[in-house]
Structure formats: structure tokens, C-alpha cells
Amino acid sequence: LILTIAIMITSYLLKGIEVSGFLSALFGAAILGILNAFLRPILLILTLPVNILTLGLFTFLINAFVLKMASGLIPGFEVHGFWTALFGSLIISLVSWFLSSFINEKGRVEYIDLKKRDDDLWE
């Protein structure tokens, strides 16, 4: 669901990414998750020398390629152009990271309960 929300937010922010509805974003997130689980590690190993030479920046190109590939498999989820895929994959990663930071190890939403002490400090 976090990846689905990230795709929806990215489609709102970038003009070149179009999502026709929640189900398209959900299926897009599912396909993107499958491609990231199976294809992305293979691509990272195959491009390891280039990735080392670019100090890991080539990973952004791999992420853009996987996002563009996922958009080709799902009707209603379209990514137009390479630069849109590159910026889209970056935004999706950032939004997913931000939303995942609220989830604890048990899969529950976590919050911090602050209380003010007598000496005007928070704990």
C-alpha cells in the first residue's frame, strides 16, 4: 500500500506519469515490487562495474528502467519518457522511504508520545 500511495503522489507531482485510478496504481505497485525483487538484483550484478565507476549513480538508471518496464505491463499506468522515469523513480523512492519510516518492525504505525517534565524538558 505504501508503494501504491507513492505512485499516486508521484503521478500527481509529475506530468509525465499518468495513473488512471487506484487499481492501476495498486497493480503498478505489485508489478514494480515483483520486478524489484527478481529483475533488479540481476541488473545490479550485471552492471556492477559501471555502478562502481559511477559511485552508485547508475542505480538510478536501473530504477528508471524498472519503472518504465512496469508501466509497459500495466494498462492505465503510463510513464512518458526517460527523464520522467528517472525523476519518478527518485520521487517514488523518497515517498516510500518517508511513509515506511512510520511503520515499526511489527507492521504497525508508530508514533512518539512526548511528555513535558517539570524542568521544562521533553521526554
C-alpha positions as CSV (number, residue, x, y, z in Angstrom):
1,L,0.0,0.0,0.0
2,I,2.9,2.4,0.7
3,L,4.2,1.9,-2.8
4,T,0.7,2.4,-4.2
5,I,0.4,5.7,-2.3
6,A,3.9,6.7,-3.5
7,I,2.9,6.0,-7.1
8,M,-0.3,8.1,-6.7
9,I,1.7,11.0,-5.2
10,T,4.3,10.8,-8.0
11,S,1.6,10.9,-10.7
12,Y,0.2,14.0,-9.0
13,L,3.6,15.7,-8.9
14,L,5.0,14.7,-12.4
15,K,3.1,15.5,-15.6
16,G,4.7,12.5,-17.5
17,I,3.4,9.8,-15.1
18,E,-0.3,9.0,-15.5
19,V,-2.3,6.7,-13.4
20,S,-6.0,6.1,-14.3
21,G,-7.1,5.0,-10.9
22,F,-6.3,3.4,-7.6
23,L,-6.4,-0.2,-9.1
24,S,-3.9,0.8,-11.8
25,A,-1.6,2.2,-9.1
26,L,-2.1,-1.0,-7.0
27,F,-1.3,-3.3,-9.9
28,G,1.6,-1.0,-10.9
29,A,3.0,-1.2,-7.3
30,A,2.6,-5.0,-7.4
31,I,4.4,-5.4,-10.7
32,L,7.1,-2.9,-9.6
33,G,7.6,-4.9,-6.4
34,I,7.9,-8.1,-8.3
35,L,10.4,-6.6,-10.8
36,N,12.4,-5.0,-7.9
37,A,12.5,-8.4,-6.2
38,F,13.6,-10.5,-9.2
39,L,14.9,-8.4,-12.0
40,R,16.7,-5.6,-10.2
41,P,19.3,-7.7,-8.4
42,I,20.2,-9.3,-11.7
43,L,20.6,-5.9,-13.3
44,L,22.7,-4.7,-10.4
45,I,25.1,-7.6,-10.7
46,L,25.4,-7.3,-14.5
47,T,26.1,-3.6,-14.3
48,L,28.3,-3.8,-11.2
49,P,31.5,-2.4,-12.9
50,V,29.6,0.6,-14.3
51,N,27.9,1.1,-10.9
52,I,31.3,1.1,-9.1
53,L,32.7,3.6,-11.6
54,T,29.8,5.9,-11.2
55,L,29.9,5.5,-7.4
56,G,26.4,4.0,-7.4
57,L,24.7,6.7,-9.5
58,F,24.0,4.1,-12.2
59,T,21.4,2.6,-9.8
60,F,19.1,5.5,-10.6
61,L,19.2,4.5,-14.2
62,I,18.3,0.9,-13.3
63,N,15.4,2.1,-11.2
64,A,14.1,4.3,-14.1
65,F,14.4,1.3,-16.4
66,V,12.4,-0.9,-14.0
67,L,9.7,1.8,-13.5
68,K,9.4,2.2,-17.3
69,M,9.2,-1.6,-17.7
70,A,6.4,-1.8,-15.1
71,S,4.5,1.0,-16.9
72,G,4.6,-1.1,-20.1
73,L,3.0,-4.1,-18.4
74,I,0.1,-2.3,-16.7
75,P,-2.7,-0.6,-18.7
76,G,-3.6,2.7,-17.0
77,F,-0.1,3.2,-15.6
78,E,2.0,5.2,-18.1
79,V,5.4,6.7,-17.8
80,H,6.3,9.0,-20.7
81,G,10.0,9.5,-21.4
82,F,13.3,8.6,-19.8
83,W,13.7,11.7,-17.6
84,T,10.2,11.3,-16.3
85,A,11.0,7.7,-15.3
86,L,14.2,8.9,-13.7
87,F,12.6,11.6,-11.6
88,G,9.6,9.4,-11.0
89,S,11.7,6.6,-9.6
90,L,13.5,9.1,-7.3
91,I,10.2,10.6,-6.0
92,I,8.7,7.1,-5.5
93,S,11.8,6.0,-3.6
94,L,11.7,9.1,-1.3
95,V,8.0,9.0,-0.7
96,S,8.2,5.2,0.1
97,W,11.1,5.8,2.4
98,F,9.2,8.6,4.2
99,L,6.0,6.6,4.6
100,S,7.9,3.5,5.7
101,S,9.6,5.4,8.4
102,F,6.2,5.5,10.3
103,I,5.9,1.7,10.3
104,N,7.6,-0.3,13.0
105,E,9.0,-3.8,12.9
106,K,5.6,-5.4,13.7
107,G,4.0,-3.6,10.8
108,R,2.1,-1.1,12.9
109,V,2.0,2.7,12.6
110,E,4.4,4.1,15.2
111,Y,4.3,7.4,16.9
112,I,6.2,9.2,19.6
113,D,4.5,10.3,22.7
114,L,6.3,13.2,24.3
115,K,5.6,14.4,27.8
116,K,6.9,17.6,29.4
117,R,8.8,17.2,32.6
118,D,8.8,19.7,35.5
119,D,12.1,21.2,34.4
120,D,10.6,22.3,31.0
121,L,12.3,19.5,29.1
122,W,10.6,16.9,26.9
123,E,11.0,13.2,27.3
